[in-house]
Amino acid sequence: MTGRGASRRRTELAAFLRSRRERIAPHEVGMPPGQRRRTPGLRREEVAQLAGVGVTWYTWLEQGRPINASPQVLDAVARTLRLDGAEREHLYRLAEVPEPEAPDEAEHLPEDMQTILDTLLPLPASVCNARSDVLAWNAAFEAIFPCIRAFPPCERNTLWITFTTPGCCNPVGNMAEEMPMHVAVFRYRYSRHMNEPGWKELVQRLQAANPEFARLWAEHEVALPGPRVKVFRHPVVKEIRTRTTNLDLTGSAGARMVVYTPTDDESRERISWLLAHPELAVPDHRH
């Protein structure tokens, strides 16, 4: 890794460790609350004591200094900071503990992928890469996510659309739940690609475009990808509730198919109506 790339990774590691340390109250780990605590959470020396590592070593780790860390020591730090599975894996990547190389991003899909997507109708489905760029979709997905075609290919990214589309036109209905989860899952993937220009540029653009993204990004939350409820808000049929299923695509590095299954009969009927009336389903609002 280049010097600049290593420096960026160490800076990210330092900020992540500090954010995890500050969220743990001393009494939660048997430490006295004490007086004159200038920052929330545990002190560095308390983390070092609980993890059984040297205070100087842990301080240097959190300062982002170029030191080596063994899996055993990192595991002790992870236990002390109460990291979950996603956060633990994120820590190992940032500390550059050896792990299998992440595959390159998928840019080209198999010729039959669109046929597969269309066969899934009436279920909405799309194909995204790890960065959440939307590479392909079927008619049902476009029906519940009508703004997707309006965006140029370089901006067909679910994170970008979620955080930059005005509220009156935003297709995401459960924004309060979706925004922090979307950012946390993106950061989980980001640690494998943080030195790639496309990923860095997307983060910088999002930070500049939306203060809420900048705030969430600074919190360093990390979450594993997985099924979750996603609510769409359509200007014609109103709310559509779905549950997402992610299917990794072998042979297309980094790509996944996302299938949106309606969670109730009303949502299922609304998707069917949109597919049967495409000429009426197009929103007429324009900025």
N, C-alpha and C positions, 0 to 999 in steps of 0.2 A: 504494500500500500504506500502511496506517496506520502511525503511529509505533511502536506496540506490535508489529505484525506484522513490520516491518523490523528492529526490535531482536531479536526472536526468531530471525529468519533469520540475522542477523549472529552471534548467539551460537552457533547451530548450525554456521555456517561456521567460526568460530574453533575450536570443539572438533574438527571434522572435520579441519582442516588440522593441528592439533597431533597428533592421533592418527596421521595419515599420516606426519608428519615423524618421530615417535618410533619408528616401526617400521623405519626404514632405518638400518642400521649404517654408520658413517662409512667403513669400509674398502670397502663395496660401491660407493661413488661416488668412490673415490680420495682420500678425506680421511684425514689421520692420526688415529689413535684418540685421541691427546692424553691429558691427565691432568685430574683433578678435574672430570669431566663429572657434573653433578648430575642430569641426566635422560638417559634412553636415547635413542638415535637421533641425528639431526642437530640442530645449533643453528639458530636462526632466521637468523643471519648467513650460515651455510653454505648454507642453502636459497636465500637471496637471491643469493649469489655464483654458485651453480650455475645459477640461473635467469636471471641477468643483469638483476636488478632491484635497486632501492635497498633497503638494509637497513631504513631507516625505513618505506618503503612496505610492505614485506612484514610488518614487525612490526605495523604498524597493521592490515593485512589480517587477520593472525592474532589480533589483539586485538578484532576485530569492530568496528572504527571505521567510520563511514560514508564510505568512499572509493570512487571509481569504478575499475573494472578493465576493461581492454579484452580482447577475445578472444585477442589475440596474447600478452598478458602472462599471462593465465590458462593458456594453452596451455603456456607455458614453465614455469610452476609445476607444472602437471600432469605434464609430462615429468620434471621433477626429482624429484617425489614418486612417480614410477612408478605413476601411476594407470591403472587399466584403463578400458575403455569406460564401464562403469556408474559408476565413481567420477568420471570426467571429466565426464560429464553431470550428476552430482550436484553437483559443484563449480560448474558454470556456473549451475545453478538457484539455488544458495544465494547466489552472487555477483550474482544478478539480471541476468545477461547476457541480452539480448532473445532470446526463443525463442517458438514458437507456444504459445498458451494451451492448457492442458490442458482437456479436455472435462469437463463436470460428471459426477458419479457417476450411474450407472444405478440407478434405483429400480423402474421398471416394465419388464417384459419383454414382447416380442411374444406374442400369444395362442397362436401355434403352437409356442412354445419347449418346452413340456412334451411335446408330441407328438414333437418332434425328439429330446428326451432319451430318451423311452420307446422310440423306434425304434432307438436305439443298443444296446439290450439284446442280449446279456448283458454288454456293456461298461459298467462304472460310469461315470457322468458327472454333472457338476454345473455350475451357472452361478454365478459369483462376480463381485462388483464389485472395483474396484481395492483396496479396503480389506480384501478377503478375507471379506466377508460372503457367506454361502451363500444365494442367492436362489431356487434351484430345484435339483431333483435327480431321478434316476430310482431305481427299486427296487434296482438292483444297487449303486448308491452307498450307499443306506441299509443294504443288507445287510452291506457291509464297514465302514460307518461308523455303526453302530446307535445311537449316542448323539445323532445329529444332531436327531432329532425331539424328544428329551427336553429339549433346550435351548429356552428361549423365543426368539422371533424376534430380539430385540435382542442375543442372545448366540450366534446361529448364525454364528459367525466362526471360521474354521479356526485362526487364530493364537490366539484366546482359548481354544478347546477344547484345542489342543495343549498350552498352557502351564498350564491350570488343572484339567484332568481328572486325578484321581489315577492313579498308575501302574497299579493293578490294573484300571482300566477304560479307560485311554487307548488309543484305536484306532491310534495311530501306533507302529509297531514299531521303526523306525530313528531313535529320538529323538536320538542323539548326532550324526548327520549332518543330520537334518531341522531341528532347532531353530536352529542358527546360520544355515543357508541361508534358512530361512523369515524370520528377522529381517532378514537382509541384503537380500533381495528386497523386503520390506516397506519398509525404509528408502529403497530406490531409488524406490519409488512415493510415499513420504511427503513427499519434498521438493517435490512438486507440490501437496500438500494440507495442509502443516504449519500453516497458519493457519485451517483449517476445524475447527470445534468437535468434530465427530464423531471426527476423526482424533486430535486432541490428547487427547480424553477416553479413547480406547482405549489410547493409549500410557501415560497416567497410571494407568489401572486395571491394566494389565499389569505395570507397574513395581511397583505396590503389592501385586499378587497373587503374583508369582513373582520371587524374587531372581535366578534364572538369566536371565530375560528382562531384568531391569534391568542385569545384568552385560553381556550381549550387546549391548544397546542402547547402552551406554556405550562400546563398542569402535568404533562408527561404521563397521562393515563394510558394504559396498554390493555388490550383485550383480544382474546382469541376469536377468529372468525367462527361463525356458527349461525344456526337458525335464529331468526327473530321476527317479531311482528312488525310489519311495515304498513302504514296506513297511507293511502293515496287520496288526494283531494281533487276531484274532477269538477270543472265548472258546470257541467251539465247534469251528471248523475250524483254528484256530491261524493260522499265518503265510500271508499273501497278498502276493506281490511284484508290483508294477506299475511301469509307466513312464508319467509324465504327459505329456500334450500339451495345450498351451494354444492356444485358437482365439479371437482377438478377434472380437467380434460387432459388425458394422456396424449403425448405427441404434440401438444401445443403448450410450450413452457410458460408457466405463470398464468395461464388462462383458466377461467372457471365459467360454468353455466349457472345462472341464477334463475330459479323457477319460483314464481310467486303463486302460491296456492290460496284461493279465497278461504277465509276462516268461517264464513257464514253464507247461508243461502242468498241473502240479499246482495252481498258483494258479488257472488257468482252470477246472479241475474243481471246485475249492472254491467259486468264485463261482457256478458252475452249481448246485451242491448247495444253497447258501444260497437261491438263487432258487426251487428246487424244493421246499424245506422251510421256508417262512417261519415256520411255527408252532414249529419246533425251533431256529431260528436266533437267536431273541431271547434275549439274555443275561438270566440270572435274578438277577444280583448287583445289589444296591441299597445306597446309602449312607443 
